[in-house]
Amino acid sequence: MCSQVCLFLKRGASQAELDERGHDPLSIAVQAANADIVTLLRLARMNEEMREAEPPLGQAGQYHSGSSTEQQYRRSLQEFICLHVD
């Protein structure tokens, strides 16, 4: 299941989509008590928020793609994905 979620996220699946009962993917994973998918979705959401917070290329900002914070985040996300993808 986790590998499917990874694939959907890599292909650009939206976490804002709702099911017929109005639940988003994160709330469904929380209700199902699936800690791996909850963690994956939270990491992916954090990644989206960091990208949205980045200023246009060439302007000063909180995090740039070469920053140690960004690099550490990317390593953590990649390690998580590698651990859970078959």
N, CA, C and O atoms as a CHARMM CRD file, in Angstrom:
* protein
*
  344
    1    1 MET  N      0.81500  -1.19400   0.00000 PROA 1      0.00000
    2    1 MET  CA     0.00000   0.00000   0.00000 PROA 1      0.00000
    3    1 MET  C      0.85900   1.25800   0.00000 PROA 1      0.00000
    4    1 MET  O      0.56300   2.21100  -0.72000 PROA 1      0.00000
    5    2 CYS  N      1.92000   1.26800   0.80200 PROA 2      0.00000
    6    2 CYS  CA     2.77200   2.44000   0.89900 PROA 2      0.00000
    7    2 CYS  C      3.45800   2.72500  -0.43800 PROA 2      0.00000
    8    2 CYS  O      3.63100   3.88300  -0.82000 PROA 2      0.00000
    9    3 SER  N      3.84400   1.66400  -1.14100 PROA 3      0.00000
   10    3 SER  CA     4.49600   1.85900  -2.43600 PROA 3      0.00000
   11    3 SER  C      3.52700   2.47800  -3.44300 PROA 3      0.00000
   12    3 SER  O      3.94700   3.24200  -4.31200 PROA 3      0.00000
   13    4 GLN  N      2.24500   2.15900  -3.33700 PROA 4      0.00000
   14    4 GLN  CA     1.25100   2.76300  -4.22400 PROA 4      0.00000
   15    4 GLN  C      1.09700   4.24400  -3.93500 PROA 4      0.00000
   16    4 GLN  O      0.98400   5.05500  -4.85400 PROA 4      0.00000
   17    5 VAL  N      1.09100   4.59700  -2.65100 PROA 5      0.00000
   18    5 VAL  CA     0.98400   6.00300  -2.27400 PROA 5      0.00000
   19    5 VAL  C      2.20900   6.75700  -2.78700 PROA 5      0.00000
   20    5 VAL  O      2.07800   7.86700  -3.30400 PROA 5      0.00000
   21    6 CYS  N      3.40100   6.16800  -2.65200 PROA 6      0.00000
   22    6 CYS  CA     4.63000   6.78300  -3.17000 PROA 6      0.00000
   23    6 CYS  C      4.50100   7.04200  -4.66600 PROA 6      0.00000
   24    6 CYS  O      4.83900   8.12300  -5.14900 PROA 6      0.00000
   25    7 LEU  N      4.01700   6.06100  -5.38200 PROA 7      0.00000
   26    7 LEU  CA     3.86300   6.19500  -6.82400 PROA 7      0.00000
   27    7 LEU  C      2.87800   7.31100  -7.16800 PROA 7      0.00000
   28    7 LEU  O      3.14800   8.13200  -8.04500 PROA 7      0.00000
   29    8 PHE  N      1.74600   7.34100  -6.48300 PROA 8      0.00000
   30    8 PHE  CA     0.76200   8.39800  -6.73100 PROA 8      0.00000
   31    8 PHE  C      1.36000   9.77500  -6.47900 PROA 8      0.00000
   32    8 PHE  O      1.15400  10.69500  -7.27100 PROA 8      0.00000
   33    9 LEU  N      2.10600   9.92500  -5.37200 PROA 9      0.00000
   34    9 LEU  CA     2.71100  11.20700  -5.04800 PROA 9      0.00000
   35    9 LEU  C      3.77100  11.59500  -6.07800 PROA 9      0.00000
   36    9 LEU  O      3.85300  12.75700  -6.47800 PROA 9      0.00000
   37   10 LYS  N      4.57500  10.63500  -6.50400 PROA 10     0.00000
   38   10 LYS  CA     5.59100  10.91400  -7.51900 PROA 10     0.00000
   39   10 LYS  C      4.95300  11.36500  -8.82200 PROA 10     0.00000
   40   10 LYS  O      5.53600  12.16500  -9.55400 PROA 10     0.00000
   41   11 ARG  N      3.76900  10.86000  -9.11600 PROA 11     0.00000
   42   11 ARG  CA     3.07000  11.21100 -10.36100 PROA 11     0.00000
   43   11 ARG  C      2.22800  12.47600 -10.21600 PROA 11     0.00000
   44   11 ARG  O      1.52100  12.86100 -11.14700 PROA 11     0.00000
   45   12 GLY  N      2.30200  13.12600  -9.04700 PROA 12     0.00000
   46   12 GLY  CA     1.62900  14.40500  -8.86400 PROA 12     0.00000
   47   12 GLY  C      0.22600  14.34000  -8.29500 PROA 12     0.00000
   48   12 GLY  O     -0.54700  15.28300  -8.46100 PROA 12     0.00000
   49   13 ALA  N     -0.12100  13.25300  -7.63100 PROA 13     0.00000
   50   13 ALA  CA    -1.45000  13.15100  -7.02100 PROA 13     0.00000
   51   13 ALA  C     -1.65000  14.26100  -5.99600 PROA 13     0.00000
   52   13 ALA  O     -0.72700  14.60900  -5.25900 PROA 13     0.00000
   53   14 SER  N     -2.83300  14.80400  -5.95400 PROA 14     0.00000
   54   14 SER  CA    -3.15100  15.88900  -5.03300 PROA 14     0.00000
   55   14 SER  C     -3.61100  15.34500  -3.68500 PROA 14     0.00000
   56   14 SER  O     -4.43600  14.43500  -3.60700 PROA 14     0.00000
   57   15 GLN  N     -3.05700  15.92400  -2.63500 PROA 15     0.00000
   58   15 GLN  CA    -3.50000  15.55300  -1.28800 PROA 15     0.00000
   59   15 GLN  C     -4.75000  16.32400  -0.88200 PROA 15     0.00000
   60   15 GLN  O     -5.33000  16.06500   0.17300 PROA 15     0.00000
   61   16 ALA  N     -5.16000  17.26300  -1.71300 PROA 16     0.00000
   62   16 ALA  CA    -6.33300  18.08000  -1.39500 PROA 16     0.00000
   63   16 ALA  C     -7.62800  17.44200  -1.88100 PROA 16     0.00000
   64   16 ALA  O     -8.71500  17.89700  -1.52400 PROA 16     0.00000
   65   17 GLU  N     -7.52100  16.39000  -2.69300 PROA 17     0.00000
   66   17 GLU  CA    -8.72300  15.72400  -3.19700 PROA 17     0.00000
   67   17 GLU  C     -9.48400  15.07000  -2.04100 PROA 17     0.00000
   68   17 GLU  O     -8.88900  14.58500  -1.07800 PROA 17     0.00000
   69   18 LEU  N    -10.79300  15.07000  -2.16000 PROA 18     0.00000
   70   18 LEU  CA   -11.64600  14.49400  -1.11900 PROA 18     0.00000
   71   18 LEU  C    -12.41600  13.30500  -1.67200 PROA 18     0.00000
   72   18 LEU  O    -12.76200  13.27000  -2.85200 PROA 18     0.00000
   73   19 ASP  N    -12.68100  12.32700  -0.80000 PROA 19     0.00000
   74   19 ASP  CA   -13.50900  11.20500  -1.22700 PROA 19     0.00000
   75   19 ASP  C    -14.97800  11.58600  -1.10900 PROA 19     0.00000
   76   19 ASP  O    -15.30600  12.72400  -0.77500 PROA 19     0.00000
   77   20 GLU  N    -15.85000  10.64300  -1.38200 PROA 20     0.00000
   78   20 GLU  CA   -17.29100  10.93400  -1.36900 PROA 20     0.00000
   79   20 GLU  C    -17.81500  11.35500   0.00600 PROA 20     0.00000
   80   20 GLU  O    -18.89400  11.93900   0.10300 PROA 20     0.00000
   81   21 ARG  N    -17.06000  11.06200   1.06600 PROA 21     0.00000
   82   21 ARG  CA   -17.47100  11.46800   2.41900 PROA 21     0.00000
   83   21 ARG  C    -16.78300  12.74700   2.87500 PROA 21     0.00000
   84   21 ARG  O    -16.98600  13.20100   4.00100 PROA 21     0.00000
   85   22 GLY  N    -15.96000  13.33500   1.98600 PROA 22     0.00000
   86   22 GLY  CA   -15.30000  14.59500   2.31300 PROA 22     0.00000
   87   22 GLY  C    -13.98400  14.44200   3.04900 PROA 22     0.00000
   88   22 GLY  O    -13.51200  15.39600   3.66700 PROA 22     0.00000
   89   23 HSD  N    -13.37700  13.25400   2.99800 PROA 23     0.00000
   90   23 HSD  CA   -12.10600  13.01200   3.68700 PROA 23     0.00000
   91   23 HSD  C    -10.93900  13.11000   2.71000 PROA 23     0.00000
   92   23 HSD  O    -11.01200  12.62100   1.58300 PROA 23     0.00000
   93   24 ASP  N     -9.84900  13.75800   3.16800 PROA 24     0.00000
   94   24 ASP  CA    -8.64800  13.82500   2.34300 PROA 24     0.00000
   95   24 ASP  C     -7.76300  12.61000   2.65100 PROA 24     0.00000
   96   24 ASP  O     -8.01400  11.90400   3.62800 PROA 24     0.00000
   97   25 PRO  N     -6.73600  12.35600   1.83500 PROA 25     0.00000
   98   25 PRO  CA    -5.89900  11.16800   2.03800 PROA 25     0.00000
   99   25 PRO  C     -5.27200  11.07800   3.43000 PROA 25     0.00000
  100   25 PRO  O     -5.20100   9.99200   4.00600 PROA 25     0.00000
  101   26 LEU  N     -4.81700  12.20900   3.97300 PROA 26     0.00000
  102   26 LEU  CA    -4.18200  12.17300   5.29400 PROA 26     0.00000
  103   26 LEU  C     -5.18200  11.76100   6.37000 PROA 26     0.00000
  104   26 LEU  O     -4.85300  10.94400   7.23000 PROA 26     0.00000
  105   27 SER  N     -6.37800  12.30000   6.34100 PROA 27     0.00000
  106   27 SER  CA    -7.36200  11.93900   7.37100 PROA 27     0.00000
  107   27 SER  C     -7.76800  10.46700   7.24900 PROA 27     0.00000
  108   27 SER  O     -8.04100   9.81100   8.25500 PROA 27     0.00000
  109   28 ILE  N     -7.80500   9.95200   6.02000 PROA 28     0.00000
  110   28 ILE  CA    -8.12000   8.53600   5.82300 PROA 28     0.00000
  111   28 ILE  C     -7.01400   7.66300   6.41100 PROA 28     0.00000
  112   28 ILE  O     -7.29600   6.66400   7.07300 PROA 28     0.00000
  113   29 ALA  N     -5.75600   8.03600   6.17000 PROA 29     0.00000
  114   29 ALA  CA    -4.62800   7.27600   6.70700 PROA 29     0.00000
  115   29 ALA  C     -4.61200   7.33000   8.23400 PROA 29     0.00000
  116   29 ALA  O     -4.29700   6.33400   8.88500 PROA 29     0.00000
  117   30 VAL  N     -4.94700   8.47200   8.80300 PROA 30     0.00000
  118   30 VAL  CA    -5.00800   8.60300  10.26700 PROA 30     0.00000
  119   30 VAL  C     -6.11100   7.70000  10.81600 PROA 30     0.00000
  120   30 VAL  O     -5.89400   6.98300  11.79400 PROA 30     0.00000
  121   31 GLN  N     -7.28700   7.72800  10.20000 PROA 31     0.00000
  122   31 GLN  CA    -8.40300   6.88500  10.65100 PROA 31     0.00000
  123   31 GLN  C     -8.05700   5.40100  10.55600 PROA 31     0.00000
  124   31 GLN  O     -8.48800   4.59900  11.38400 PROA 31     0.00000
  125   32 ALA  N     -7.27300   5.04500   9.53500 PROA 32     0.00000
  126   32 ALA  CA    -6.87800   3.64600   9.34400 PROA 32     0.00000
  127   32 ALA  C     -5.69400   3.27000  10.22600 PROA 32     0.00000
  128   32 ALA  O     -5.28300   2.11000  10.25800 PROA 32     0.00000
  129   33 ALA  N     -5.14200   4.25400  10.94500 PROA 33     0.00000
  130   33 ALA  CA    -3.98500   4.04800  11.82700 PROA 33     0.00000
  131   33 ALA  C     -2.79700   3.46400  11.06800 PROA 33     0.00000
  132   33 ALA  O     -2.09400   2.58700  11.56900 PROA 33     0.00000
  133   34 ASN  N     -2.58400   3.96900   9.84000 PROA 34     0.00000
  134   34 ASN  CA    -1.46400   3.51700   9.03000 PROA 34     0.00000
  135   34 ASN  C     -0.33400   4.53900   9.17100 PROA 34     0.00000
  136   34 ASN  O     -0.27100   5.52000   8.42900 PROA 34     0.00000
  137   35 ALA  N      0.55400   4.29100  10.13400 PROA 35     0.00000
  138   35 ALA  CA     1.60300   5.24700  10.47900 PROA 35     0.00000
  139   35 ALA  C      2.55400   5.51000   9.31200 PROA 35     0.00000
  140   35 ALA  O      3.01100   6.64100   9.14400 PROA 35     0.00000
  141   36 ASP  N      2.85800   4.51000   8.51700 PROA 36     0.00000
  142   36 ASP  CA     3.77000   4.70300   7.38700 PROA 36     0.00000
  143   36 ASP  C      3.19500   5.68400   6.37400 PROA 36     0.00000
  144   36 ASP  O      3.89200   6.58600   5.90900 PROA 36     0.00000
  145   37 ILE  N      1.93600   5.50500   6.03700 PROA 37     0.00000
  146   37 ILE  CA     1.31700   6.38300   5.05100 PROA 37     0.00000
  147   37 ILE  C      1.09200   7.77500   5.63200 PROA 37     0.00000
  148   37 ILE  O      1.23900   8.76800   4.92000 PROA 37     0.00000
  149   38 VAL  N      0.73900   7.86300   6.90700 PROA 38     0.00000
  150   38 VAL  CA     0.59700   9.17000   7.55300 PROA 38     0.00000
  151   38 VAL  C      1.92200   9.91900   7.47100 PROA 38     0.00000
  152   38 VAL  O      1.94600  11.09900   7.11900 PROA 38     0.00000
  153   39 THR  N      3.01500   9.25000   7.79100 PROA 39     0.00000
  154   39 THR  CA     4.33500   9.87800   7.74700 PROA 39     0.00000
  155   39 THR  C      4.67800  10.30300   6.33300 PROA 39     0.00000
  156   39 THR  O      5.14500  11.42100   6.11600 PROA 39     0.00000
  157   40 LEU  N      4.45500   9.43100   5.37600 PROA 40     0.00000
  158   40 LEU  CA     4.74600   9.74100   3.98200 PROA 40     0.00000
  159   40 LEU  C      3.95100  10.95200   3.50700 PROA 40     0.00000
  160   40 LEU  O      4.50900  11.85000   2.87700 PROA 40     0.00000
  161   41 LEU  N      2.65500  10.98300   3.80200 PROA 41     0.00000
  162   41 LEU  CA     1.81900  12.10600   3.37800 PROA 41     0.00000
  163   41 LEU  C      2.23800  13.40000   4.05500 PROA 41     0.00000
  164   41 LEU  O      2.22700  14.45800   3.42500 PROA 41     0.00000
  165   42 ARG  N      2.60600  13.33300   5.32200 PROA 42     0.00000
  166   42 ARG  CA     3.05900  14.54500   6.01600 PROA 42     0.00000
  167   42 ARG  C      4.37100  15.04500   5.43100 PROA 42     0.00000
  168   42 ARG  O      4.54500  16.25200   5.25900 PROA 42     0.00000
  169   43 LEU  N      5.29800  14.14200   5.12200 PROA 43     0.00000
  170   43 LEU  CA     6.55500  14.55000   4.49000 PROA 43     0.00000
  171   43 LEU  C      6.29600  15.17900   3.12300 PROA 43     0.00000
  172   43 LEU  O      6.89400  16.19900   2.77900 PROA 43     0.00000
  173   44 ALA  N      5.41800  14.57800   2.36100 PROA 44     0.00000
  174   44 ALA  CA     5.10000  15.11800   1.03600 PROA 44     0.00000
  175   44 ALA  C      4.44000  16.48700   1.15500 PROA 44     0.00000
  176   44 ALA  O      4.73300  17.38700   0.36700 PROA 44     0.00000
  177   45 ARG  N      3.56400  16.64800   2.12100 PROA 45     0.00000
  178   45 ARG  CA     2.90500  17.94100   2.33100 PROA 45     0.00000
  179   45 ARG  C      3.92400  18.99400   2.74800 PROA 45     0.00000
  180   45 ARG  O      3.86900  20.13600   2.29100 PROA 45     0.00000
  181   46 MET  N      4.86000  18.60600   3.62300 PROA 46     0.00000
  182   46 MET  CA     5.90300  19.53200   4.05300 PROA 46     0.00000
  183   46 MET  C      6.74900  19.94200   2.85000 PROA 46     0.00000
  184   46 MET  O      7.13100  21.10600   2.73200 PROA 46     0.00000
  185   47 ASN  N      7.04000  19.00800   1.96700 PROA 47     0.00000
  186   47 ASN  CA     7.80500  19.31100   0.76200 PROA 47     0.00000
  187   47 ASN  C      7.06600  20.33000  -0.10500 PROA 47     0.00000
  188   47 ASN  O      7.67400  21.27700  -0.60400 PROA 47     0.00000
  189   48 GLU  N      5.76800  20.13900  -0.28400 PROA 48     0.00000
  190   48 GLU  CA     4.97200  21.08200  -1.07300 PROA 48     0.00000
  191   48 GLU  C      4.99400  22.46600  -0.43800 PROA 48     0.00000
  192   48 GLU  O      5.14100  23.46900  -1.13600 PROA 48     0.00000
  193   49 GLU  N      4.85000  22.52300   0.87900 PROA 49     0.00000
  194   49 GLU  CA     4.85800  23.80900   1.57100 PROA 49     0.00000
  195   49 GLU  C      6.20800  24.50400   1.43600 PROA 49     0.00000
  196   49 GLU  O      6.26600  25.72100   1.25900 PROA 49     0.00000
  197   50 MET  N      7.29800  23.73200   1.51700 PROA 50     0.00000
  198   50 MET  CA     8.62500  24.32100   1.36500 PROA 50     0.00000
  199   50 MET  C      8.80300  24.87400  -0.04700 PROA 50     0.00000
  200   50 MET  O      9.36400  25.95500  -0.22400 PROA 50     0.00000
  201   51 ARG  N      8.33600  24.14800  -1.03700 PROA 51     0.00000
  202   51 ARG  CA     8.45700  24.62100  -2.42200 PROA 51     0.00000
  203   51 ARG  C      7.63000  25.87800  -2.65000 PROA 51     0.00000
  204   51 ARG  O      8.06700  26.79500  -3.34500 PROA 51     0.00000
  205   52 GLU  N      6.43800  25.92200  -2.06800 PROA 52     0.00000
  206   52 GLU  CA     5.59100  27.10200  -2.21600 PROA 52     0.00000
  207   52 GLU  C      6.20300  28.30900  -1.51700 PROA 52     0.00000
  208   52 GLU  O      6.01300  29.44400  -1.95300 PROA 52     0.00000
  209   53 ALA  N      6.93700  28.06700  -0.43400 PROA 53     0.00000
  210   53 ALA  CA     7.54300  29.16400   0.32000 PROA 53     0.00000
  211   53 ALA  C      8.81000  29.68100  -0.33900 PROA 53     0.00000
  212   53 ALA  O      9.26100  30.78200  -0.02200 PROA 53     0.00000
  213   54 GLU  N      9.39800  28.90300  -1.25600 PROA 54     0.00000
  214   54 GLU  CA    10.61300  29.33700  -1.92700 PROA 54     0.00000
  215   54 GLU  C     10.29500  30.49600  -2.85000 PROA 54     0.00000
  216   54 GLU  O      9.29300  30.46900  -3.56500 PROA 54     0.00000
  217   55 PRO  N     11.14400  31.51400  -2.84000 PROA 55     0.00000
  218   55 PRO  CA    10.95000  32.63700  -3.76200 PROA 55     0.00000
  219   55 PRO  C     11.37500  32.23300  -5.17600 PROA 55     0.00000
  220   55 PRO  O     12.02100  31.20100  -5.35500 PROA 55     0.00000
  221   56 PRO  N     11.02200  33.02900  -6.16600 PROA 56     0.00000
  222   56 PRO  CA    11.47800  32.73700  -7.52500 PROA 56     0.00000
  223   56 PRO  C     13.00300  32.64800  -7.56700 PROA 56     0.00000
  224   56 PRO  O     13.69200  33.27800  -6.76600 PROA 56     0.00000
  225   57 LEU  N     13.50800  31.87900  -8.48700 PROA 57     0.00000
  226   57 LEU  CA    14.93400  31.66000  -8.62900 PROA 57     0.00000
  227   57 LEU  C     15.68200  32.98800  -8.69700 PROA 57     0.00000
  228   57 LEU  O     15.30000  33.89100  -9.44100 PROA 57     0.00000
  229   58 GLY  N     16.74100  33.09500  -7.92000 PROA 58     0.00000
  230   58 GLY  CA    17.55600  34.30000  -7.93600 PROA 58     0.00000
  231   58 GLY  C     17.19900  35.31200  -6.86400 PROA 58     0.00000
  232   58 GLY  O     17.91600  36.29800  -6.69600 PROA 58     0.00000
  233   59 GLN  N     16.11200  35.09900  -6.13300 PROA 59     0.00000
  234   59 GLN  CA    15.73700  36.01500  -5.06400 PROA 59     0.00000
  235   59 GLN  C     16.05700  35.37400  -3.72100 PROA 59     0.00000
  236   59 GLN  O     16.02600  34.15200  -3.57400 PROA 59     0.00000
  237   60 ALA  N     16.36700  36.22700  -2.74000 PROA 60     0.00000
  238   60 ALA  CA    16.68300  35.71400  -1.40400 PROA 60     0.00000
  239   60 ALA  C     15.43800  35.10200  -0.78400 PROA 60     0.00000
  240   60 ALA  O     14.32000  35.55400  -1.03200 PROA 60     0.00000
  241   61 GLY  N     15.64200  34.07100   0.02200 PROA 61     0.00000
  242   61 GLY  CA    14.51000  33.42100   0.66600 PROA 61     0.00000
  243   61 GLY  C     14.93800  32.61200   1.85500 PROA 61     0.00000
  244   61 GLY  O     16.13000  32.51800   2.15100 PROA 61     0.00000
  245   62 GLN  N     13.98300  32.02300   2.54600 PROA 62     0.00000
  246   62 GLN  CA    14.24700  31.25900   3.74600 PROA 62     0.00000
  247   62 GLN  C     15.07400  30.01500   3.44600 PROA 62     0.00000
  248   62 GLN  O     16.07800  29.76800   4.11400 PROA 62     0.00000
  249   63 TYR  N     14.67400  29.24200   2.46600 PROA 63     0.00000
  250   63 TYR  CA    15.39500  28.02800   2.09400 PROA 63     0.00000
  251   63 TYR  C     15.67400  28.06800   0.60300 PROA 63     0.00000
  252   63 TYR  O     14.78100  28.38900  -0.18200 PROA 63     0.00000
  253   64 HSD  N     16.86100  27.75800   0.20800 PROA 64     0.00000
  254   64 HSD  CA    17.12200  27.58000  -1.21100 PROA 64     0.00000
  255   64 HSD  C     17.49700  26.12600  -1.42900 PROA 64     0.00000
  256   64 HSD  O     17.82000  25.40800  -0.48300 PROA 64     0.00000
  257   65 SER  N     17.45100  25.70600  -2.66600 PROA 65     0.00000
  258   65 SER  CA    17.60200  24.28100  -2.94600 PROA 65     0.00000
  259   65 SER  C     18.93800  23.72100  -2.49300 PROA 65     0.00000
  260   65 SER  O     19.05100  22.50800  -2.31400 PROA 65     0.00000
  261   66 GLY  N     19.95300  24.54900  -2.30100 PROA 66     0.00000
  262   66 GLY  CA    21.25400  24.06500  -1.84500 PROA 66     0.00000
  263   66 GLY  C     21.45400  24.18100  -0.34600 PROA 66     0.00000
  264   66 GLY  O     22.52000  23.82800   0.15900 PROA 66     0.00000
  265   67 SER  N     20.44800  24.67100   0.38400 PROA 67     0.00000
  266   67 SER  CA    20.60200  24.86300   1.82300 PROA 67     0.00000
  267   67 SER  C     20.71100  23.52700   2.54700 PROA 67     0.00000
  268   67 SER  O     20.21600  22.50600   2.06800 PROA 67     0.00000
  269   68 SER  N     21.35900  23.54400   3.69400 PROA 68     0.00000
  270   68 SER  CA    21.51300  22.30400   4.45200 PROA 68     0.00000
  271   68 SER  C     20.16000  21.78200   4.91900 PROA 68     0.00000
  272   68 SER  O     19.96900  20.56900   5.00900 PROA 68     0.00000
  273   69 THR  N     19.22000  22.67100   5.21800 PROA 69     0.00000
  274   69 THR  CA    17.87700  22.25200   5.63300 PROA 69     0.00000
  275   69 THR  C     17.18000  21.51000   4.49700 PROA 69     0.00000
  276   69 THR  O     16.58300  20.45400   4.70500 PROA 69     0.00000
  277   70 GLU  N     17.26200  22.07300   3.30100 PROA 70     0.00000
  278   70 GLU  CA    16.63500  21.43400   2.13900 PROA 70     0.00000
  279   70 GLU  C     17.30500  20.10200   1.83400 PROA 70     0.00000
  280   70 GLU  O     16.61900  19.12300   1.53900 PROA 70     0.00000
  281   71 GLN  N     18.61500  20.04800   1.89700 PROA 71     0.00000
  282   71 GLN  CA    19.33300  18.81200   1.61000 PROA 71     0.00000
  283   71 GLN  C     18.99500  17.72700   2.63000 PROA 71     0.00000
  284   71 GLN  O     18.78700  16.57000   2.26600 PROA 71     0.00000
  285   72 GLN  N     18.94100  18.10400   3.89900 PROA 72     0.00000
  286   72 GLN  CA    18.60200  17.13300   4.93900 PROA 72     0.00000
  287   72 GLN  C     17.18400  16.61900   4.74300 PROA 72     0.00000
  288   72 GLN  O     16.93100  15.42200   4.88200 PROA 72     0.00000
  289   73 TYR  N     16.26700  17.51100   4.42300 PROA 73     0.00000
  290   73 TYR  CA    14.88800  17.09300   4.18300 PROA 73     0.00000
  291   73 TYR  C     14.81900  16.11200   3.00900 PROA 73     0.00000
  292   73 TYR  O     14.15900  15.07600   3.09800 PROA 73     0.00000
  293   74 ARG  N     15.49500  16.43900   1.92300 PROA 74     0.00000
  294   74 ARG  CA    15.46500  15.57200   0.74700 PROA 74     0.00000
  295   74 ARG  C     16.05500  14.19400   1.05200 PROA 74     0.00000
  296   74 ARG  O     15.53000  13.17900   0.59300 PROA 74     0.00000
  297   75 ARG  N     17.14700  14.15600   1.82800 PROA 75     0.00000
  298   75 ARG  CA    17.74000  12.86600   2.20800 PROA 75     0.00000
  299   75 ARG  C     16.75500  12.05800   3.04300 PROA 75     0.00000
  300   75 ARG  O     16.58600  10.86000   2.81700 PROA 75     0.00000
  301   76 SER  N     16.10900  12.70400   4.00200 PROA 76     0.00000
  302   76 SER  CA    15.14100  12.00500   4.85600 PROA 76     0.00000
  303   76 SER  C     13.98800  11.44400   4.04800 PROA 76     0.00000
  304   76 SER  O     13.57500  10.30200   4.25000 PROA 76     0.00000
  305   77 LEU  N     13.47200  12.24500   3.13500 PROA 77     0.00000
  306   77 LEU  CA    12.35700  11.79300   2.30800 PROA 77     0.00000
  307   77 LEU  C     12.78900  10.64000   1.41600 PROA 77     0.00000
  308   77 LEU  O     12.05800   9.65900   1.28000 PROA 77     0.00000
  309   78 GLN  N     13.97100  10.74200   0.80400 PROA 78     0.00000
  310   78 GLN  CA    14.45000   9.67300  -0.07400 PROA 78     0.00000
  311   78 GLN  C     14.67000   8.37900   0.70400 PROA 78     0.00000
  312   78 GLN  O     14.32800   7.30100   0.21800 PROA 78     0.00000
  313   79 GLU  N     15.24100   8.47500   1.91500 PROA 79     0.00000
  314   79 GLU  CA    15.45100   7.27800   2.74300 PROA 79     0.00000
  315   79 GLU  C     14.12300   6.63200   3.08600 PROA 79     0.00000
  316   79 GLU  O     13.99400   5.40800   3.04500 PROA 79     0.00000
  317   80 PHE  N     13.12900   7.45400   3.42800 PROA 80     0.00000
  318   80 PHE  CA    11.80600   6.91900   3.77200 PROA 80     0.00000
  319   80 PHE  C     11.21100   6.19500   2.57300 PROA 80     0.00000
  320   80 PHE  O     10.68800   5.08900   2.71000 PROA 80     0.00000
  321   81 ILE  N     11.28800   6.81600   1.39600 PROA 81     0.00000
  322   81 ILE  CA    10.71400   6.21500   0.20400 PROA 81     0.00000
  323   81 ILE  C     11.44200   4.90100  -0.11600 PROA 81     0.00000
  324   81 ILE  O     10.80400   3.90000  -0.44300 PROA 81     0.00000
  325   82 CYS  N     12.76400   4.90800  -0.02300 PROA 82     0.00000
  326   82 CYS  CA    13.52900   3.68600  -0.32800 PROA 82     0.00000
  327   82 CYS  C     13.18600   2.55600   0.62400 PROA 82     0.00000
  328   82 CYS  O     13.17100   1.39400   0.21700 PROA 82     0.00000
  329   83 LEU  N     12.91100   2.86700   1.87100 PROA 83     0.00000
  330   83 LEU  CA    12.56500   1.84100   2.85100 PROA 83     0.00000
  331   83 LEU  C     11.21100   1.19700   2.57100 PROA 83     0.00000
  332   83 LEU  O     10.97800   0.04200   2.92800 PROA 83     0.00000
  333   84 HSD  N     10.31900   1.95600   1.92700 PROA 84     0.00000
  334   84 HSD  CA     8.95300   1.47300   1.77800 PROA 84     0.00000
  335   84 HSD  C      8.54400   1.11200   0.36700 PROA 84     0.00000
  336   84 HSD  O      7.42800   0.63700   0.15800 PROA 84     0.00000
  337   85 VAL  N      9.40100   1.32100  -0.59700 PROA 85     0.00000
  338   85 VAL  CA     9.07700   0.94300  -1.97500 PROA 85     0.00000
  339   85 VAL  C      9.64600  -0.43900  -2.22100 PROA 85     0.00000
  340   85 VAL  O     10.81900  -0.69800  -1.95300 PROA 85     0.00000
  341   86 ASP  N      8.81300  -1.31800  -2.72800 PROA 86     0.00000
  342   86 ASP  CA     9.23600  -2.70100  -2.97400 PROA 86     0.00000
  343   86 ASP  C     10.25100  -2.76900  -4.08700 PROA 86     0.00000
  344   86 ASP  O     10.71900  -3.85500  -4.43100 PROA 86     0.00000
